[in-house]
Amino acid sequence: MFWTPELAISLEDAPFPATKEELIDYANRAGCPQEVLDNLAELDDTDELIEGMEDLWPEYEDLNSEEYFYNDDEEEQYI
């Protein structure tokens, strides 16, 4: 499984908590990129609920932190 921020955003409005099958159904209906469908298909076949994007890609939580994004304002201070 390979996730990127662009792929993760595709599932931002997904109906979490959801099962694997529900997420695949949502991704199909929402027109998510094929890579998202491929990643979801690779999940284990269980009826366990996926609570959020963090369950699929643990690093996703870090993407929402301010430290993850490059801050252009800080660089301008040193010029």
KOLGU-4560 file (N, C-alpha, C; in nm, 3 decimals, padded with zeros to 5 digits):
<recs>
<n_xx: 00.084 n_yy: -00.117 n_zz: 00.000 ca_xx: 00.000 ca_yy: 00.000 ca_zz: 00.000 c_xx: 00.088 c_yy: 00.124 c_zz: 00.000 mol: A seq: 1 type: MET>
<n_xx: 00.054 n_yy: 00.219 n_zz: -00.085 ca_xx: 00.128 ca_yy: 00.343 ca_zz: -00.093 c_xx: 00.029 c_yy: 00.458 c_zz: -00.090 mol: A seq: 2 type: PHE>
<n_xx: 00.039 n_yy: 00.542 n_zz: 00.013 ca_xx: -00.050 ca_yy: 00.656 ca_zz: 00.026 c_xx: 00.027 c_yy: 00.786 c_zz: 00.007 mol: A seq: 3 type: TRP>
<n_xx: -00.039 n_yy: 00.884 n_zz: -00.049 ca_xx: 00.014 ca_yy: 01.019 ca_zz: -00.061 c_xx: -00.093 c_yy: 01.114 c_zz: -00.007 mol: A seq: 4 type: THR>
<n_xx: -00.057 n_yy: 01.237 n_zz: 00.023 ca_xx: -00.160 ca_yy: 01.331 ca_zz: 00.069 c_xx: -00.274 c_yy: 01.346 c_zz: -00.032 mol: A seq: 5 type: PRO>
<n_xx: -00.241 n_yy: 01.347 n_zz: -00.161 ca_xx: -00.343 ca_yy: 01.361 ca_zz: -00.263 c_xx: -00.441 c_yy: 01.243 c_zz: -00.262 mol: A seq: 6 type: GLU>
<n_xx: -00.389 n_yy: 01.123 n_zz: -00.242 ca_xx: -00.476 ca_yy: 01.005 ca_zz: -00.236 c_xx: -00.559 c_yy: 01.006 c_zz: -00.109 mol: A seq: 7 type: LEU>
<n_xx: -00.499 n_yy: 01.044 n_zz: 00.002 ca_xx: -00.569 ca_yy: 01.046 ca_zz: 00.130 c_xx: -00.685 c_yy: 01.145 c_zz: 00.127 mol: A seq: 8 type: ALA>
<n_xx: -00.665 n_yy: 01.259 n_zz: 00.061 ca_xx: -00.771 ca_yy: 01.360 ca_zz: 00.054 c_xx: -00.894 c_yy: 01.304 c_zz: -00.017 mol: A seq: 9 type: ILE>
<n_xx: -00.875 n_yy: 01.208 n_zz: -00.106 ca_xx: -00.987 ca_yy: 01.147 ca_zz: -00.176 c_xx: -01.086 c_yy: 01.082 c_zz: -00.080 mol: A seq: 10 type: SER>
<n_xx: -01.037 n_yy: 01.038 n_zz: 00.034 ca_xx: -01.123 ca_yy: 00.972 ca_zz: 00.132 c_xx: -01.162 c_yy: 01.064 c_zz: 00.248 mol: A seq: 11 type: LEU>
<n_xx: -01.135 n_yy: 01.193 n_zz: 00.234 ca_xx: -01.162 ca_yy: 01.287 ca_zz: 00.342 c_xx: -01.310 c_yy: 01.287 c_zz: 00.383 mol: A seq: 12 type: GLU>
<n_xx: -01.400 n_yy: 01.273 n_zz: 00.288 ca_xx: -01.543 ca_yy: 01.275 ca_zz: 00.318 c_xx: -01.604 c_yy: 01.135 c_zz: 00.326 mol: A seq: 13 type: ASP>
<n_xx: -01.521 n_yy: 01.034 n_zz: 00.336 ca_xx: -01.570 ca_yy: 00.896 ca_zz: 00.345 c_xx: -01.651 c_yy: 00.878 c_zz: 00.474 mol: A seq: 14 type: ALA>
<n_xx: -01.745 n_yy: 00.785 n_zz: 00.473 ca_xx: -01.834 ca_yy: 00.765 ca_zz: 00.588 c_xx: -01.769 c_yy: 00.684 c_zz: 00.700 mol: A seq: 15 type: PRO>
<n_xx: -01.664 n_yy: 00.739 n_zz: 00.761 ca_xx: -01.598 ca_yy: 00.669 ca_zz: 00.873 c_xx: -01.687 c_yy: 00.674 c_zz: 00.994 mol: A seq: 16 type: PHE>
<n_xx: -01.689 n_yy: 00.571 n_zz: 01.078 ca_xx: -01.626 ca_yy: 00.440 ca_zz: 01.064 c_xx: -01.695 c_yy: 00.358 c_zz: 00.956 mol: A seq: 17 type: PRO>
<n_xx: -01.614 n_yy: 00.278 n_zz: 00.888 ca_xx: -01.665 ca_yy: 00.199 ca_zz: 00.776 c_xx: -01.585 c_yy: 00.070 c_zz: 00.762 mol: A seq: 18 type: ALA>
<n_xx: -01.646 n_yy: -00.028 n_zz: 00.699 ca_xx: -01.574 ca_yy: -00.152 ca_zz: 00.669 c_xx: -01.496 c_yy: -00.132 c_zz: 00.539 mol: A seq: 19 type: THR>
<n_xx: -01.411 n_yy: -00.226 n_zz: 00.509 ca_xx: -01.333 ca_yy: -00.224 ca_zz: 00.384 c_xx: -01.428 c_yy: -00.214 c_zz: 00.265 mol: A seq: 20 type: LYS>
<n_xx: -01.531 n_yy: -00.296 n_zz: 00.263 ca_xx: -01.625 ca_yy: -00.297 ca_zz: 00.150 c_xx: -01.699 c_yy: -00.165 c_zz: 00.136 mol: A seq: 21 type: GLU>
<n_xx: -01.737 n_yy: -00.105 n_zz: 00.248 ca_xx: -01.804 ca_yy: 00.024 ca_zz: 00.243 c_xx: -01.713 c_yy: 00.132 c_zz: 00.187 mol: A seq: 22 type: GLU>
<n_xx: -01.585 n_yy: 00.128 n_zz: 00.224 ca_xx: -01.490 ca_yy: 00.227 ca_zz: 00.172 c_xx: -01.466 c_yy: 00.207 c_zz: 00.022 mol: A seq: 23 type: LEU>
<n_xx: -01.458 n_yy: 00.083 n_zz: -00.021 ca_xx: -01.441 ca_yy: 00.056 ca_zz: -00.164 c_xx: -01.563 c_yy: 00.106 c_zz: -00.241 mol: A seq: 24 type: ILE>
<n_xx: -01.682 n_yy: 00.080 n_zz: -00.187 ca_xx: -01.804 ca_yy: 00.128 ca_zz: -00.250 c_xx: -01.805 c_yy: 00.281 c_zz: -00.258 mol: A seq: 25 type: ASP>
<n_xx: -01.768 n_yy: 00.346 n_zz: -00.148 ca_xx: -01.762 ca_yy: 00.493 ca_zz: -00.147 c_xx: -01.661 c_yy: 00.544 c_zz: -00.250 mol: A seq: 26 type: TYR>
<n_xx: -01.542 n_yy: 00.484 n_zz: -00.253 ca_xx: -01.437 ca_yy: 00.528 ca_zz: -00.345 c_xx: -01.482 c_yy: 00.513 c_zz: -00.491 mol: A seq: 27 type: ALA>
<n_xx: -01.553 n_yy: 00.407 n_zz: -00.522 ca_xx: -01.608 ca_yy: 00.387 ca_zz: -00.657 c_xx: -01.709 c_yy: 00.496 c_zz: -00.691 mol: A seq: 28 type: ASN>
<n_xx: -01.803 n_yy: 00.519 n_zz: -00.599 ca_xx: -01.908 ca_yy: 00.618 ca_zz: -00.625 c_xx: -01.853 c_yy: 00.760 c_zz: -00.632 mol: A seq: 29 type: ARG>
<n_xx: -01.748 n_yy: 00.788 n_zz: -00.552 ca_xx: -01.691 ca_yy: 00.923 ca_zz: -00.547 c_xx: -01.592 c_yy: 00.950 c_zz: -00.659 mol: A seq: 30 type: ALA>
<n_xx: -01.560 n_yy: 00.847 n_zz: -00.735 ca_xx: -01.465 ca_yy: 00.866 ca_zz: -00.845 c_xx: -01.322 c_yy: 00.885 c_zz: -00.800 mol: A seq: 31 type: GLY>
<n_xx: -01.287 n_yy: 00.818 n_zz: -00.692 ca_xx: -01.149 ca_yy: 00.827 ca_zz: -00.641 c_xx: -01.051 c_yy: 00.767 c_zz: -00.741 mol: A seq: 32 type: CYS>
<n_xx: -00.926 n_yy: 00.811 n_zz: -00.737 ca_xx: -00.825 ca_yy: 00.754 ca_zz: -00.827 c_xx: -00.810 c_yy: 00.603 c_zz: -00.808 mol: A seq: 33 type: PRO>
<n_xx: -00.769 n_yy: 00.536 n_zz: -00.913 ca_xx: -00.751 ca_yy: 00.391 ca_zz: -00.910 c_xx: -00.656 c_yy: 00.348 c_zz: -00.799 mol: A seq: 34 type: GLN>
<n_xx: -00.556 n_yy: 00.430 n_zz: -00.770 ca_xx: -00.459 ca_yy: 00.397 ca_zz: -00.664 c_xx: -00.527 c_yy: 00.383 c_zz: -00.529 mol: A seq: 35 type: GLU>
<n_xx: -00.630 n_yy: 00.464 n_zz: -00.504 ca_xx: -00.706 ca_yy: 00.455 ca_zz: -00.378 c_xx: -00.778 c_yy: 00.320 c_zz: -00.373 mol: A seq: 36 type: VAL>
<n_xx: -00.842 n_yy: 00.284 n_zz: -00.483 ca_xx: -00.912 ca_yy: 00.155 ca_zz: -00.488 c_xx: -00.814 c_yy: 00.039 c_zz: -00.471 mol: A seq: 37 type: LEU>
<n_xx: -00.696 n_yy: 00.049 n_zz: -00.532 ca_xx: -00.595 ca_yy: -00.055 ca_zz: -00.518 c_xx: -00.550 c_yy: -00.068 c_zz: -00.373 mol: A seq: 38 type: ASP>
<n_xx: -00.528 n_yy: 00.046 n_zz: -00.307 ca_xx: -00.486 ca_yy: 00.044 ca_zz: -00.167 c_xx: -00.593 c_yy: -00.018 c_zz: -00.078 mol: A seq: 39 type: ASN>
<n_xx: -00.718 n_yy: 00.017 n_zz: -00.102 ca_xx: -00.826 ca_yy: -00.039 ca_zz: -00.021 c_xx: -00.840 c_yy: -00.189 c_zz: -00.046 mol: A seq: 40 type: LEU>
<n_xx: -00.820 n_yy: -00.233 n_zz: -00.169 ca_xx: -00.830 ca_yy: -00.375 ca_zz: -00.202 c_xx: -00.723 c_yy: -00.457 c_zz: -00.131 mol: A seq: 41 type: ALA>
<n_xx: -00.610 n_yy: -00.395 n_zz: -00.099 ca_xx: -00.501 ca_yy: -00.465 ca_zz: -00.031 c_xx: -00.525 c_yy: -00.485 c_zz: 00.118 mol: A seq: 42 type: GLU>
<n_xx: -00.628 n_yy: -00.421 n_zz: 00.174 ca_xx: -00.657 ca_yy: -00.437 ca_zz: 00.316 c_xx: -00.699 c_yy: -00.580 c_zz: 00.346 mol: A seq: 43 type: LEU>
<n_xx: -00.675 n_yy: -00.623 n_zz: 00.471 ca_xx: -00.718 ca_yy: -00.756 ca_zz: 00.513 c_xx: -00.870 c_yy: -00.767 c_zz: 00.504 mol: A seq: 44 type: ASP>
<n_xx: -00.918 n_yy: -00.885 n_zz: 00.469 ca_xx: -01.062 ca_yy: -00.910 ca_zz: 00.460 c_xx: -01.118 c_yy: -00.941 c_zz: 00.598 mol: A seq: 45 type: ASP>
<n_xx: -01.158 n_yy: -00.836 n_zz: 00.666 ca_xx: -01.222 ca_yy: -00.851 ca_zz: 00.796 c_xx: -01.344 c_yy: -00.760 c_zz: 00.800 mol: A seq: 46 type: THR>
<n_xx: -01.429 n_yy: -00.782 n_zz: 00.898 ca_xx: -01.545 ca_yy: -00.696 ca_zz: 00.917 c_xx: -01.515 c_yy: -00.584 c_zz: 01.017 mol: A seq: 47 type: ASP>
<n_xx: -01.387 n_yy: -00.571 n_zz: 01.050 ca_xx: -01.344 ca_yy: -00.469 ca_zz: 01.146 c_xx: -01.368 c_yy: -00.331 c_zz: 01.088 mol: A seq: 48 type: GLU>
<n_xx: -01.418 n_yy: -00.240 n_zz: 01.171 ca_xx: -01.444 ca_yy: -00.104 ca_zz: 01.126 c_xx: -01.314 c_yy: -00.024 c_zz: 01.120 mol: A seq: 49 type: LEU>
<n_xx: -01.302 n_yy: 00.056 n_zz: 01.017 ca_xx: -01.191 ca_yy: 00.148 ca_zz: 01.001 c_xx: -01.243 c_yy: 00.282 c_zz: 01.050 mol: A seq: 50 type: ILE>
<n_xx: -01.180 n_yy: 00.334 n_zz: 01.154 ca_xx: -01.230 ca_yy: 00.454 ca_zz: 01.222 c_xx: -01.198 c_yy: 00.584 c_zz: 01.149 mol: A seq: 51 type: GLU>
<n_xx: -01.092 n_yy: 00.584 n_zz: 01.071 ca_xx: -01.052 ca_yy: 00.706 ca_zz: 01.002 c_xx: -00.931 c_yy: 00.680 c_zz: 00.914 mol: A seq: 52 type: GLY>
<n_xx: -00.889 n_yy: 00.783 n_zz: 00.846 ca_xx: -00.774 ca_yy: 00.771 ca_zz: 00.755 c_xx: -00.649 c_yy: 00.727 c_zz: 00.830 mol: A seq: 53 type: MET>
<n_xx: -00.638 n_yy: 00.763 n_zz: 00.957 ca_xx: -00.521 ca_yy: 00.725 ca_zz: 01.036 c_xx: -00.509 c_yy: 00.574 c_zz: 01.050 mol: A seq: 54 type: GLU>
<n_xx: -00.621 n_yy: 00.502 n_zz: 01.046 ca_xx: -00.616 ca_yy: 00.355 ca_zz: 01.052 c_xx: -00.556 c_yy: 00.296 c_zz: 00.924 mol: A seq: 55 type: ASP>
<n_xx: -00.575 n_yy: 00.366 n_zz: 00.813 ca_xx: -00.521 ca_yy: 00.318 ca_zz: 00.685 c_xx: -00.377 c_yy: 00.361 c_zz: 00.666 mol: A seq: 56 type: LEU>
<n_xx: -00.346 n_yy: 00.482 n_zz: 00.708 ca_xx: -00.214 ca_yy: 00.541 ca_zz: 00.689 c_xx: -00.179 c_yy: 00.618 c_zz: 00.816 mol: A seq: 57 type: TRP>
<n_xx: -00.110 n_yy: 00.556 n_zz: 00.911 ca_xx: -00.082 ca_yy: 00.619 ca_zz: 01.040 c_xx: -00.013 c_yy: 00.755 c_zz: 01.029 mol: A seq: 58 type: PRO>
<n_xx: 00.067 n_yy: 00.777 n_zz: 00.925 ca_xx: 00.136 ca_yy: 00.904 ca_zz: 00.908 c_xx: 00.041 c_yy: 01.018 c_zz: 00.871 mol: A seq: 59 type: GLU>
<n_xx: -00.081 n_yy: 00.985 n_zz: 00.834 ca_xx: -00.179 ca_yy: 01.087 ca_zz: 00.794 c_xx: -00.200 c_yy: 01.189 c_zz: 00.903 mol: A seq: 60 type: TYR>
<n_xx: -00.197 n_yy: 01.145 n_zz: 01.027 ca_xx: -00.216 ca_yy: 01.237 ca_zz: 01.139 c_xx: -00.110 c_yy: 01.346 c_zz: 01.138 mol: A seq: 61 type: GLU>
<n_xx: 00.013 n_yy: 01.311 n_zz: 01.099 ca_xx: 00.122 ca_yy: 01.408 ca_zz: 01.094 c_xx: 00.099 c_yy: 01.513 c_zz: 00.986 mol: A seq: 62 type: ASP>
<n_xx: 00.025 n_yy: 01.479 n_zz: 00.882 ca_xx: -00.001 ca_yy: 01.574 ca_zz: 00.774 c_xx: -00.084 c_yy: 01.692 c_zz: 00.821 mol: A seq: 63 type: LEU>
<n_xx: -00.161 n_yy: 01.672 n_zz: 00.924 ca_xx: -00.247 ca_yy: 01.778 ca_zz: 00.975 c_xx: -00.175 c_yy: 01.870 c_zz: 01.073 mol: A seq: 64 type: ASN>
<n_xx: -00.052 n_yy: 01.836 n_zz: 01.109 ca_xx: 00.022 ca_yy: 01.921 ca_zz: 01.201 c_xx: 00.087 c_yy: 02.036 c_zz: 01.124 mol: A seq: 65 type: SER>
<n_xx: 00.104 n_yy: 02.148 n_zz: 01.192 ca_xx: 00.164 ca_yy: 02.265 ca_zz: 01.130 c_xx: 00.310 c_yy: 02.240 c_zz: 01.093 mol: A seq: 66 type: GLU>
<n_xx: 00.377 n_yy: 02.152 n_zz: 01.162 ca_xx: 00.518 ca_yy: 02.126 ca_zz: 01.137 c_xx: 00.542 c_yy: 02.056 c_zz: 01.004 mol: A seq: 67 type: GLU>
<n_xx: 00.441 n_yy: 01.989 n_zz: 00.951 ca_xx: 00.459 ca_yy: 01.912 ca_zz: 00.828 c_xx: 00.477 c_yy: 02.002 c_zz: 00.707 mol: A seq: 68 type: TYR>
<n_xx: 00.407 n_yy: 02.114 n_zz: 00.706 ca_xx: 00.408 ca_yy: 02.201 ca_zz: 00.590 c_xx: 00.522 c_yy: 02.302 c_zz: 00.595 mol: A seq: 69 type: PHE>
<n_xx: 00.583 n_yy: 02.324 n_zz: 00.481 ca_xx: 00.692 ca_yy: 02.420 ca_zz: 00.469 c_xx: 00.633 c_yy: 02.559 c_zz: 00.484 mol: A seq: 70 type: TYR>
<n_xx: 00.699 n_yy: 02.644 n_zz: 00.560 ca_xx: 00.650 ca_yy: 02.778 ca_zz: 00.585 c_xx: 00.737 c_yy: 02.878 c_zz: 00.511 mol: A seq: 71 type: ASN>
<n_xx: 00.686 n_yy: 02.937 n_zz: 00.403 ca_xx: 00.759 ca_yy: 03.035 ca_zz: 00.325 c_xx: 00.788 c_yy: 03.161 c_zz: 00.404 mol: A seq: 72 type: ASP>
<n_xx: 00.701 n_yy: 03.197 n_zz: 00.498 ca_xx: 00.720 ca_yy: 03.318 ca_zz: 00.576 c_xx: 00.849 c_yy: 03.313 c_zz: 00.657 mol: A seq: 73 type: ASP>
<n_xx: 00.883 n_yy: 03.197 n_zz: 00.710 ca_xx: 01.004 ca_yy: 03.183 ca_zz: 00.790 c_xx: 01.128 c_yy: 03.208 c_zz: 00.706 mol: A seq: 74 type: GLU>
<n_xx: 01.129 n_yy: 03.159 n_zz: 00.581 ca_xx: 01.245 ca_yy: 03.178 ca_zz: 00.495 c_xx: 01.263 c_yy: 03.325 c_zz: 00.461 mol: A seq: 75 type: GLU>
<n_xx: 01.154 n_yy: 03.398 n_zz: 00.439 ca_xx: 01.162 ca_yy: 03.539 ca_zz: 00.402 c_xx: 01.225 c_yy: 03.622 c_zz: 00.513 mol: A seq: 76 type: GLU>
<n_xx: 01.215 n_yy: 03.580 n_zz: 00.637 ca_xx: 01.272 ca_yy: 03.654 ca_zz: 00.747 c_xx: 01.425 c_yy: 03.658 c_zz: 00.739 mol: A seq: 77 type: GLN>
<n_xx: 01.485 n_yy: 03.559 n_zz: 00.675 ca_xx: 01.630 ca_yy: 03.548 ca_zz: 00.673 c_xx: 01.691 c_yy: 03.610 c_zz: 00.547 mol: A seq: 78 type: TYR>
<n_xx: 01.609 n_yy: 03.659 n_zz: 00.458 ca_xx: 01.662 ca_yy: 03.715 ca_zz: 00.334 c_xx: 01.698 c_yy: 03.861 c_zz: 00.351 mol: A seq: 79 type: ILE>
</recs>
